[in-house]
Amino acid sequence: MYINRYIYEGGNPFLLPSSSHNITLGTTYKWVYLSAGYQYIKDAIISFSGAYSEDDPTIALINMINAPDYDKIFASLVLSPTMGLWSPQNKRIVCNKKT
């Protein structure tokens, strides 16, 4: 499909369906929220850009492809104390991805 003179977009009949397996655990105590989880993504569908042809590398071809399977471990901590009418939030998120 023609997008503009510099970009074409194509299809990929060989795409596999993507699946994701998740587990998340969370707990709350007063104004502290803690959560942790694990995610396994199989055949994630991502956008990939490359040269349309070797003759003119200024034209890009965008396709969808399956990415390699990967694991992701994450944890988050949210602090939200209430001080009168004011309720600030402080969030910290840690994430680790392995292929």
C-alpha positions as CSV (number, residue, x, y, z in Angstrom):
1,M,0.0,0.0,0.0
2,Y,1.3,3.4,-0.9
3,I,1.5,5.9,2.0
4,N,3.6,8.6,0.5
5,R,6.6,8.8,-1.8
6,Y,8.9,7.7,0.9
7,I,6.9,5.0,2.7
8,Y,5.1,1.9,1.5
9,E,3.2,-0.5,3.8
10,G,2.9,-4.2,3.1
11,G,1.1,-7.2,4.5
12,N,2.5,-10.4,5.8
13,P,0.5,-13.6,5.1
14,F,3.0,-15.6,7.3
15,L,2.1,-13.9,10.6
16,L,1.4,-16.2,13.5
17,P,-1.2,-15.3,16.1
18,S,0.3,-13.7,19.2
19,S,-0.4,-15.0,22.8
20,S,0.4,-13.7,26.2
21,H,0.4,-15.5,29.6
22,N,0.2,-13.2,32.6
23,I,0.2,-13.5,36.3
24,T,0.0,-10.4,38.6
25,L,-0.2,-10.3,42.4
26,G,-1.0,-7.1,44.3
27,T,-1.6,-6.0,47.9
28,T,-2.7,-2.8,49.6
29,Y,-2.1,-1.6,53.1
30,K,-3.5,1.8,54.0
31,W,-1.9,4.1,51.4
32,V,0.7,1.8,50.0
33,Y,0.1,-0.4,47.0
34,L,2.6,-3.1,45.9
35,S,2.3,-5.3,42.9
36,A,4.5,-7.8,41.0
37,G,4.0,-9.9,38.0
38,Y,5.3,-12.1,35.2
39,Q,4.4,-12.1,31.5
40,Y,5.3,-14.5,28.7
41,I,4.7,-13.2,25.2
42,K,4.8,-15.7,22.3
43,D,5.0,-14.5,18.7
44,A,4.4,-10.8,19.5
45,I,3.4,-8.8,16.4
46,I,5.6,-5.8,15.8
47,S,6.1,-3.2,13.1
48,F,9.4,-3.6,11.1
49,S,10.8,-1.1,8.6
50,G,13.4,-1.7,6.0
51,A,14.5,-0.5,2.6
52,Y,11.9,-1.0,-0.2
53,S,14.7,-1.8,-2.7
54,E,18.4,-1.8,-3.0
55,D,18.2,0.7,-5.9
56,D,16.6,3.4,-3.8
57,P,17.1,3.0,0.0
58,T,15.4,6.3,0.7
59,I,12.0,4.5,0.3
60,A,10.9,2.5,3.4
61,L,8.8,-0.6,3.4
62,I,6.9,-1.2,6.6
63,N,5.7,-4.7,7.4
64,M,4.3,-6.5,10.5
65,I,6.5,-9.4,11.7
66,N,6.5,-11.9,14.6
67,A,9.1,-11.0,17.3
68,P,11.0,-13.7,19.2
69,D,9.3,-15.0,22.4
70,Y,10.2,-13.2,25.6
71,D,9.6,-13.1,29.3
72,K,8.9,-9.9,31.3
73,I,9.1,-9.5,35.1
74,F,7.8,-6.4,36.7
75,A,7.1,-4.8,40.0
76,S,5.5,-1.5,41.1
77,L,5.1,0.5,44.2
78,V,2.6,3.3,44.6
79,L,2.5,5.6,47.6
80,S,-0.6,7.8,47.9
81,P,-1.0,9.3,51.3
82,T,-3.9,11.7,52.0
83,M,-3.1,15.0,53.7
84,G,-6.4,16.9,54.1
85,L,-7.8,17.5,50.6
86,W,-4.4,16.8,49.0
87,S,-3.7,13.3,47.8
88,P,-0.3,13.0,46.0
89,Q,0.9,9.9,44.3
90,N,4.5,8.6,43.9
91,K,4.9,5.6,41.5
92,R,8.0,3.5,40.9
93,I,8.0,0.7,38.3
94,V,10.8,-1.8,37.6
95,C,10.7,-4.0,34.6
96,N,13.1,-6.7,33.2
97,K,12.7,-8.2,29.8
98,K,14.5,-11.4,28.7
99,T,14.4,-12.9,25.2
